[in-house]
Amino acid sequence: SPSARARSTLTLLHLEQDRGCTAATRNVRLAAIHALVRFIGQHSPLHAQWCSEICTIPLKKTSPPAVTYLDKNEMDALLNAPDRGTPQGQRDFALLLFLYNTGARADEAATLTISSLQGPTPHVKILGKGRKVRICPLWSLTTRILHPLTIGRDPGEPVFLNRLKHRMTRFGVTSLVKRHWRRVCLQNPAQRDKRVGAHTIRHTTAVHLLR
């Protein structure tokens, strides 16, 4: 009878050839199988050889996705998408502008506290990955737009709040960006093929700085 490795390999081939899944999806499925097999191997020595066979199945090499960024007119359209006549629209515009100004990650914006916004020369102290701190100057427009969100509030509070007045999550930040990008696409259907999230704005900031 076929070995455990052969049977698993056939299953993975079925994913790619019959179901049309990408190599990335195949790797996700295989990683889940590897995790289960390692758990079984730790708790059932009788299955040690079976586990070792399956764990030898390698992940497929995949090409990294192309880095997406927005041109100046596309970024301007995204900034203009929120309805600034409402409190939520004002917050959304402030968050989009902050992301573009600083190149901050979604979780960095979500955890930003009021005390991180400092002066007299306007700048922000961002706590990044590995608890590394970086200082980024703020445009005068960014400072002016952020001011109404912070005035009269405790310095330890987060700058950006959700509808329930709780700290936003990184998923909430990403969802906000995607929601407003969909509004841009309604006005310009040609943009629908471009996938845009919070990290897209980070790349956009870097490209615009280089230019």
N, C-alpha and C positions, 0 to 999 in steps of 0.2 A: 504494500500500500504506500501511497505517497507520504513523504516525510512531513513533519509539521512545518518546516521551512517552505517546502514545495506548495503545500496547501495554502499557506498564508500568501505566498507570492502570486498564486493564481487568483486569490481574492483581490489583491491589489491591482492586478492586471484587469480584472473585471471592472474595477472602479474607473480606470483610465479609458479602456477600450470600449466597453459596453455602455457605461453610464456617462462618459464624456467628461469626467472630472479632471482637473488640472493636476500637475505634479505637486503643487503646493497643498491641494486638498488630500492627495495621496499621503503626503508626509504627515499631515495632521492626524489622519486615521492610523498611520503606522506608529506615530508617537504614542497614541492612546493605547494601541496594542502592546507596545513595549512597556508602558507603565503598568498595565495589568499583569503582564507576564512577569515582570520583576517582583510585583507584589506576591504573585503565586509562588515564585521561586523562594521567596523569603519565608513563606509559611508552609510549604510542602516540599521537603527535600526529594520526595519520590519523583517530582516533576522537573528536577534540575536539568536533565539532558534536554527535555522538551523545551524548557525555557531558554536554554543557551542556544538552541537551534534558531528559534524565532528572533532572538536578540541580535543575531548576526545579519539579519536582513537590513541593508543600509538605506538611509534616506536618499532620495533622489536630489541631485543638484538642480537648483532652480536659479533663474536670473532674477536679480533684485528688480523691483518695479521702478519705472522711470520716475524721477523726482519732478513733481508738478509744481508750478508756480504761476502766479497771475501777472499779466501785464498791468501797466499803470492804469489803463482805462478799465480793466476788469476789477482791479482792486478798488478803484473809485466807485464803480457800480455796486460793489459789495458794501462799501461804507455808506452808500446812499440808500441801501435797501431798507433799513429800519425806519419805522414811522416815528420820527423824533418829536411828534406832537403828543406822545404818551410817555408816562414814566418808564414803562418797559422798553419802549423804543429808544429812549435816552440812554438807559443802561446798556442796551445792545450795541448802540453806536459807540459808547465809551469803551466797551470791551473789545469790539473789533478794532477800534483805533489804537487801543493799548497793545493788542497783539501785533499790529502792524508796526507801531513805533518801536517796540522792544524786541520783537522776535521771540516772545516768551512761549513756552510750551503751554498746553491746555491746563495741566495740573499746576503749573507755576502761577498762572493767572487765577485759578480757582482758590489757591491757598494764600494769595497776596493779601497782606494786612495793611490797614491804613498807616501804621507806623513805618511801613516800608517806603512810603512816598515822602521824600525828604527834600529840603532846600538848604540855603536860599537859592542856589542854582538848582532848578528842578531836576531831580533824578530819582530813580527807584532802585531799591536793593532787592534783587531777586534770588531766592533760595532755589537752586537747581538740583540736578541729580548728584548723588553722593554728598548732599548737604554742602555743595560748593556755592559760594555767594559771588554774584557778579553785579556790578553797578552799571546802570544804563541811563543815559540822559533822556529827559522827556521834552518833547516839543511843547511850545507854548500852548498850542491848540489842545494837546493831550492834557496838560495841566489844567486848563480852563474847563474842559469837559468833565474831568474827574472830580473837580472841586465840589459840585452839588451832591455827588454821591457820598462824600466823606464828611461834609460839614456837620458839626455838632455830634459826631459819633465817637465812640471809644477807640483809641488808637489800636487796641488789640483786635478789633473786629475786622472781618474780611471786607475788602473793598466791594466785591461783586456778590450780590445776594440774588437768590431765586425769588419766585413769586410768593413763597411762604416766609420770606425774610430769613432764610437759612443760607449758609455758605453754599455756593455752587460747587458741583463736582466737575471733574475733567470731562465726564460724559456729557454733562449739561452744557459745558462750553463748546464741545465739538458739535452737539446737536444744534446749538444756537447758530454756529457758523453754517452748517449744512442747510438749516431752515432758510436763512437769508440768501444763501446761494441759489436755492430753488426759486426764490423770488426774482433773482437776477435772470435765471434761465427762462422764466415766464415772459420776461421782456425781450430776451434775446435767445431764442431756441437753439441757435448755433452753438451755445456754450454747454449744452446738455451733456456732451461727451466728456467733459472735463470733470473729474471727481475732485471735490474741494472739501477739505476739513480744516481743523485748527492748525494742523502741522503744515498745511499748504501755505498758510499766511507766514509761518516761520521761514519757509524757503523763499517766499516772496520778498520778505524783508532782506534776506541775505543777497538775493539777486539784485534788488534795487540799490543796495549799498554798493555792490561791486560796480554797477553802472554809473 
